[in-house]
Amino acid sequence: MTDPWVALNPGADPVERVRVLRRAHDTFTEAGTVSRPVRSVVADSWRRSARAGVGPDGSACVELSDGDLGAYRAEHPLAPVMPLFRELMGTFASDGEHLLAVCDAQGRLLWVEGHPATRQKADGMNFVPGARWAESAMGTNAPGTAVALDRPVQVFAAEHFIRRVQPWTCAAAPVHDPRTGRLLGAVDITGGDGLAHPHSLGFVQAVARAAESQLALLTPIPAATDALQLTALGRDEALLVAGGRKLRLSRRHSELLVLLSRHPDGLTGDELLCSLYEDESVTPVTLRAELARLRRLLGTGILGSRPYRLAIPVESDVAVVERRLAAGAITAAVAAYAGPLLPGSQAPAVVRLRRRLADGLRAALVSGGDPDLLACWAQESWGEDDLDVWRALAAARPTAPIRARLTELEAEQSAYPWRARH
């Protein structure tokens, strides 16, 4: 048989790619998994699952049911591509005694369809519409881990963290908004040993790409505008999209763009000096040189002076998190928070903004007490030593691993109080 990866060039039609991969899948008749060492993606996921307090005998919680589930599904951005999912995967799932599942970006299952007997078996572990299968709630599993990592994942049998899920094998791939790149959810194929080969993952990846292509047709990408797009969370060097160009900014230019984006009326040279430099010996000449370099980088007509200001609108990921937080959309705010603002920056104004944004999110998480959101924060590098969050998580989900981690943190911060968060 011709290798399907060779048969399809990168420009192939996404739907045709799915069909070729499906034919390739059907030619593999060997069932069962091969003994293999633990893969790093699985080991890392197991560690995150344990730190989130997931127990090996846990069960999925159904968060959406009846009318709430129907209303949520009807409005979800993946609803328009469900007919495509059914066309590409429905017969395959039914004939192979598998399940087609689609989840949202928080790991909640929205649709679970396929072979009736397999669905009945899956009901026993609450693999049903409305159930939360986020990695932080159900441990290592393809749809939950795919949205946690924002990458395709295949999980074989005993690689699942929870025991009752270990008879199953699954493969899932994330689906994104083709206009913004935002993670919308994941498409998953779940079943038995018949899915335990690499083409299962390639198949579901191709389905996800076909869905994104379909979404692009249903919602055409708008023409480029003059607005600037600034990404500064979780990175020391911000990314700026300007006039169709992607610019990776230096640390100082990143700081300047963050500050100017928050002051549309502009800042004077003295205000920028105070905002950027702890060292009062830095002269206005140094600042003007940086601004001149930034002006050349951005191009004509973008950076004005007297006062220094941006002449066109700026949309930043910082502003997105702030708006969602102000609206009380905590889950959406956490999803948009990619990490601390310019974490390596020591500019006084950036440090204040970074602390205010993180503290606002932490306070909302602690106040809300949602164990899944708290676990998501606690397993990130910026939350792994966050005593307040771990205390709230222990109160909401008092499992042995979480209590042990809290005890460890309290002992560490008692011995080294300078490490405690303020």
SEVO-598376 format. One line per 10 residues: number of its first residue (from 1); their letters; for each residue z, x, y of C-alpha. Coordinates in steps of 0.25 Angstrom, whole numbers, plus 5000, padded with zeros to 4 digits. Example, Ala and Ser with C-alpha at 12.3 -4.5 7.8 and 13.67 -1.06 7.14 Angstrom:
BEGIN
1) AS) 5031/5049/4982 ~ 5029/5055/4996 $
//
This chain:
BEGIN
1) MTDPWVALNP) 5000/5000/5000 ~ 4997/5005/5014 ~ 5009/5009/5022 ~ 5012/4997/5031 ~ 5017/5007/5042 ~ 5004/5014/5042 ~ 4996/5001/5041 ~ 5002/4996/5054 ~ 5000/5004/5067 ~ 5010/5003/5079 $
11) GADPVERVRV) 5000/4993/5086 ~ 5000/4983/5074 ~ 5002/4969/5077 ~ 5017/4966/5074 ~ 5015/4954/5065 ~ 5005/4962/5057 ~ 5015/4973/5056 ~ 5025/4963/5050 ~ 5015/4958/5040 ~ 5011/4972/5035 $
21) LRRAHDTFTE) 5026/4976/5034 ~ 5029/4963/5026 ~ 5017/4966/5016 ~ 5023/4980/5015 ~ 5037/4974/5012 ~ 5032/4965/5001 ~ 5026/4977/4993 ~ 5039/4983/4991 ~ 5045/4977/4979 ~ 5057/4986/4976 $
31) AGTVSRPVRS) 5070/4980/4979 ~ 5084/4986/4982 ~ 5089/4997/4991 ~ 5089/5012/4987 ~ 5102/5019/4988 ~ 5102/5027/5001 ~ 5112/5033/5010 ~ 5118/5025/5021 ~ 5108/5025/5033 ~ 5113/5029/5046 $
41) VVADSWRRSA) 5110/5015/5053 ~ 5118/5009/5042 ~ 5130/5018/5043 ~ 5130/5017/5059 ~ 5130/5002/5057 ~ 5141/5002/5047 ~ 5149/5010/5057 ~ 5146/5000/5068 ~ 5150/4989/5059 ~ 5163/4994/5055 $
51) RAGVGPDGSA) 5167/4998/5070 ~ 5163/4983/5074 ~ 5173/4978/5064 ~ 5163/4972/5054 ~ 5170/4970/5040 ~ 5162/4972/5027 ~ 5165/4958/5023 ~ 5162/4951/5036 ~ 5154/4939/5038 ~ 5144/4935/5050 $
61) CVELSDGDLG) 5149/4925/5060 ~ 5140/4913/5064 ~ 5140/4913/5079 ~ 5129/4903/5081 ~ 5127/4890/5074 ~ 5119/4877/5075 ~ 5116/4873/5089 ~ 5120/4886/5095 ~ 5111/4894/5085 ~ 5099/4885/5088 $
71) AYRAEHPLAP) 5100/4886/5103 ~ 5102/4901/5102 ~ 5091/4903/5093 ~ 5081/4894/5102 ~ 5084/4903/5114 ~ 5084/4916/5107 ~ 5072/4926/5111 ~ 5069/4928/5096 ~ 5067/4913/5094 ~ 5052/4914/5098 $
81) VMPLFRELMG) 5049/4924/5087 ~ 5056/4917/5075 ~ 5042/4911/5071 ~ 5037/4925/5070 ~ 5049/4930/5062 ~ 5047/4918/5052 ~ 5032/4921/5051 ~ 5034/4936/5048 ~ 5047/4935/5040 ~ 5049/4921/5035 $
91) TFASDGEHLL) 5041/4921/5023 ~ 5045/4935/5020 ~ 5059/4931/5021 ~ 5058/4919/5012 ~ 5049/4926/5001 ~ 5058/4938/5000 ~ 5071/4930/5001 ~ 5075/4936/5014 ~ 5080/4931/5027 ~ 5074/4932/5041 $
101) AVCDAQGRLL) 5084/4933/5051 ~ 5084/4935/5067 ~ 5096/4939/5075 ~ 5099/4940/5090 ~ 5103/4953/5097 ~ 5118/4950/5094 ~ 5115/4949/5079 ~ 5116/4934/5077 ~ 5107/4928/5067 ~ 5098/4918/5073 $
111) WVEGHPATRQ) 5088/4915/5062 ~ 5090/4917/5047 ~ 5078/4912/5038 ~ 5072/4915/5025 ~ 5074/4913/5010 ~ 5084/4901/5008 ~ 5092/4908/4997 ~ 5093/4920/5005 ~ 5098/4912/5017 ~ 5108/4906/5008 $
121) KADGMNFVPG) 5113/4919/5004 ~ 5113/4924/5018 ~ 5121/4912/5022 ~ 5133/4918/5014 ~ 5134/4930/5024 ~ 5131/4922/5036 ~ 5118/4928/5038 ~ 5114/4915/5045 ~ 5109/4911/5059 ~ 5119/4912/5070 $
131) ARWAESAMGT) 5127/4923/5062 ~ 5131/4936/5069 ~ 5125/4948/5061 ~ 5127/4958/5072 ~ 5131/4972/5066 ~ 5145/4971/5074 ~ 5148/4958/5066 ~ 5141/4960/5052 ~ 5139/4975/5051 ~ 5127/4982/5047 $
141) NAPGTAVALD) 5115/4972/5045 ~ 5101/4972/5049 ~ 5100/4962/5060 ~ 5114/4965/5066 ~ 5111/4980/5065 ~ 5097/4979/5070 ~ 5102/4972/5083 ~ 5114/4982/5084 ~ 5104/4994/5084 ~ 5092/4987/5090 $
151) RPVQVFAAEH) 5084/4993/5079 ~ 5078/4989/5065 ~ 5088/4990/5054 ~ 5087/4987/5039 ~ 5100/4986/5031 ~ 5101/4987/5016 ~ 5111/4980/5007 ~ 5124/4988/5007 ~ 5121/4993/5021 ~ 5126/4980/5026 $
161) FIRRVQPWTC) 5140/4982/5032 ~ 5145/4968/5027 ~ 5146/4967/5011 ~ 5141/4953/5010 ~ 5128/4957/5017 ~ 5125/4969/5008 ~ 5117/4962/4998 ~ 5106/4960/5009 ~ 5096/4969/5015 ~ 5090/4966/5029 $
171) AAAPVHDPRT) 5081/4972/5040 ~ 5081/4969/5055 ~ 5074/4973/5067 ~ 5078/4970/5082 ~ 5068/4961/5091 ~ 5067/4964/5106 ~ 5063/4957/5118 ~ 5049/4963/5120 ~ 5051/4961/5135 ~ 5064/4967/5137 $
181) GRLLGAVDIT) 5067/4975/5124 ~ 5080/4967/5123 ~ 5085/4965/5108 ~ 5083/4951/5104 ~ 5088/4952/5090 ~ 5083/4956/5076 ~ 5075/4950/5065 ~ 5080/4953/5051 ~ 5075/4951/5036 ~ 5087/4950/5027 $
191) GGDGLAHPHS) 5087/4949/5011 ~ 5089/4957/4999 ~ 5084/4969/4992 ~ 5069/4965/4995 ~ 5071/4970/5010 ~ 5077/4984/5006 ~ 5065/4992/5010 ~ 5060/4998/5023 ~ 5049/4988/5025 ~ 5059/4977/5028 $
201) LGFVQAVARA) 5063/4984/5040 ~ 5049/4987/5044 ~ 5046/4972/5042 ~ 5057/4967/5051 ~ 5054/4977/5062 ~ 5039/4972/5062 ~ 5044/4958/5063 ~ 5053/4962/5075 ~ 5041/4969/5082 ~ 5033/4957/5079 $
211) AESQLALLTP) 5043/4948/5086 ~ 5044/4956/5098 ~ 5029/4956/5099 ~ 5029/4941/5098 ~ 5040/4940/5109 ~ 5032/4948/5118 ~ 5021/4938/5117 ~ 5030/4926/5119 ~ 5036/4933/5131 ~ 5026/4942/5137 $
221) IPAATDALQL) 5032/4955/5144 ~ 5032/4953/5159 ~ 5024/4962/5167 ~ 5031/4974/5172 ~ 5039/4972/5185 ~ 5044/4982/5195 ~ 5059/4980/5191 ~ 5066/4992/5185 ~ 5073/4991/5172 ~ 5085/5001/5171 $
231) TALGRDEALL) 5092/5004/5158 ~ 5105/5012/5160 ~ 5115/5007/5150 ~ 5119/5016/5138 ~ 5110/5028/5143 ~ 5112/5039/5153 ~ 5098/5039/5158 ~ 5093/5026/5162 ~ 5080/5020/5158 ~ 5072/5014/5170 $
241) VAGGRKLRLS) 5059/5005/5168 ~ 5051/5005/5181 ~ 5037/5000/5182 ~ 5034/5001/5167 ~ 5040/5015/5167 ~ 5052/5019/5159 ~ 5060/5030/5166 ~ 5072/5037/5160 ~ 5081/5041/5172 ~ 5090/5053/5174 $
251) RRHSELLVLL) 5105/5050/5174 ~ 5105/5051/5189 ~ 5093/5042/5191 ~ 5099/5032/5181 ~ 5112/5032/5189 ~ 5104/5029/5202 ~ 5096/5018/5196 ~ 5108/5011/5190 ~ 5115/5011/5204 ~ 5102/5007/5212 $
261) SRHPDGLTGD) 5099/4996/5202 ~ 5113/4990/5205 ~ 5111/4991/5220 ~ 5098/4984/5224 ~ 5102/4985/5239 ~ 5102/5000/5237 ~ 5112/5012/5239 ~ 5114/5022/5249 ~ 5113/5037/5246 ~ 5128/5038/5248 $
271) ELLCSLYEDE) 5131/5026/5239 ~ 5122/5032/5228 ~ 5130/5046/5230 ~ 5143/5039/5228 ~ 5138/5031/5216 ~ 5131/5043/5209 ~ 5139/5055/5211 ~ 5154/5058/5209 ~ 5152/5072/5215 ~ 5153/5070/5230 $
281) SVTPVTLRAE) 5146/5083/5233 ~ 5132/5077/5228 ~ 5124/5076/5240 ~ 5114/5065/5245 ~ 5103/5075/5243 ~ 5105/5075/5228 ~ 5105/5060/5227 ~ 5092/5059/5236 ~ 5086/5069/5226 ~ 5089/5060/5214 $
291) LARLRRLLGT) 5084/5048/5221 ~ 5071/5055/5225 ~ 5069/5058/5210 ~ 5072/5044/5206 ~ 5062/5038/5216 ~ 5051/5047/5211 ~ 5055/5043/5197 ~ 5055/5028/5200 ~ 5042/5028/5208 ~ 5038/5023/5222 $
301) GILGSRPYRL) 5045/5011/5228 ~ 5057/5010/5218 ~ 5068/5018/5224 ~ 5071/5015/5239 ~ 5080/5022/5249 ~ 5090/5019/5261 ~ 5097/5014/5252 ~ 5092/5018/5239 ~ 5088/5006/5231 ~ 5078/5001/5220 $
311) AIPVESDVAV) 5067/4994/5226 ~ 5064/4985/5214 ~ 5073/4977/5204 ~ 5081/4984/5193 ~ 5086/4978/5180 ~ 5096/4986/5173 ~ 5103/4985/5159 ~ 5116/4986/5167 ~ 5113/4974/5175 ~ 5109/4966/5162 $
321) VERRLAAGAI) 5123/4969/5156 ~ 5130/4965/5169 ~ 5123/4952/5170 ~ 5125/4948/5156 ~ 5140/4952/5157 ~ 5141/4944/5170 ~ 5135/4932/5163 ~ 5145/4933/5152 ~ 5134/4937/5142 ~ 5143/4947/5135 $
331) TAAVAAYAGP) 5134/4949/5122 ~ 5122/4950/5130 ~ 5129/4960/5140 ~ 5133/4969/5128 ~ 5119/4968/5122 ~ 5113/4974/5135 ~ 5124/4985/5136 ~ 5118/4997/5130 ~ 5129/5006/5134 ~ 5137/5012/5146 $
341) LLPGSQAPAV) 5129/5013/5159 ~ 5123/5027/5160 ~ 5135/5033/5152 ~ 5133/5047/5157 ~ 5133/5044/5171 ~ 5145/5048/5180 ~ 5140/5042/5193 ~ 5152/5034/5198 ~ 5144/5021/5201 ~ 5138/5022/5187 $
351) VRLRRRLADG) 5151/5024/5180 ~ 5157/5012/5187 ~ 5146/5003/5183 ~ 5146/5009/5169 ~ 5161/5006/5168 ~ 5160/4992/5174 ~ 5149/4987/5165 ~ 5155/4992/5152 ~ 5169/4987/5156 ~ 5163/4973/5159 $
361) LRAALVSGGD) 5156/4973/5146 ~ 5169/4977/5139 ~ 5178/4967/5146 ~ 5168/4956/5142 ~ 5168/4961/5128 ~ 5183/4962/5127 ~ 5185/4948/5134 ~ 5175/4941/5125 ~ 5181/4947/5112 ~ 5168/4945/5104 $
371) PDLLACWAQE) 5170/4955/5092 ~ 5155/4957/5090 ~ 5153/4961/5105 ~ 5165/4970/5105 ~ 5161/4977/5092 ~ 5147/4979/5098 ~ 5154/4986/5110 ~ 5164/4994/5102 ~ 5153/5000/5092 ~ 5145/5006/5104 $
381) SWGEDDLDVW) 5148/5020/5109 ~ 5154/5015/5122 ~ 5163/5005/5115 ~ 5168/5013/5103 ~ 5181/5017/5110 ~ 5182/5005/5119 ~ 5197/5001/5116 ~ 5197/4988/5123 ~ 5184/4983/5116 ~ 5190/4988/5102 $
391) RALAAARPTA) 5203/4980/5105 ~ 5195/4968/5108 ~ 5187/4970/5096 ~ 5199/4972/5087 ~ 5205/4959/5093 ~ 5192/4951/5090 ~ 5189/4958/5077 ~ 5201/4964/5071 ~ 5195/4971/5059 ~ 5201/4984/5053 $
401) PIRARLTELE) 5190/4993/5058 ~ 5191/4988/5072 ~ 5206/4988/5072 ~ 5206/5003/5067 ~ 5196/5007/5078 ~ 5205/5001/5088 ~ 5217/5008/5083 ~ 5209/5021/5083 ~ 5204/5019/5097 ~ 5218/5015/5102 $
411) AEQSAYPWRA) 5224/5028/5096 ~ 5213/5036/5102 ~ 5214/5031/5116 ~ 5229/5031/5116 ~ 5228/5046/5112 ~ 5217/5049/5122 ~ 5219/5038/5133 ~ 5208/5045/5142 ~ 5198/5039/5131 ~ 5202/5025/5134 $
421) RH) 5192/5016/5141 ~ 5197/5011/5155 $
//
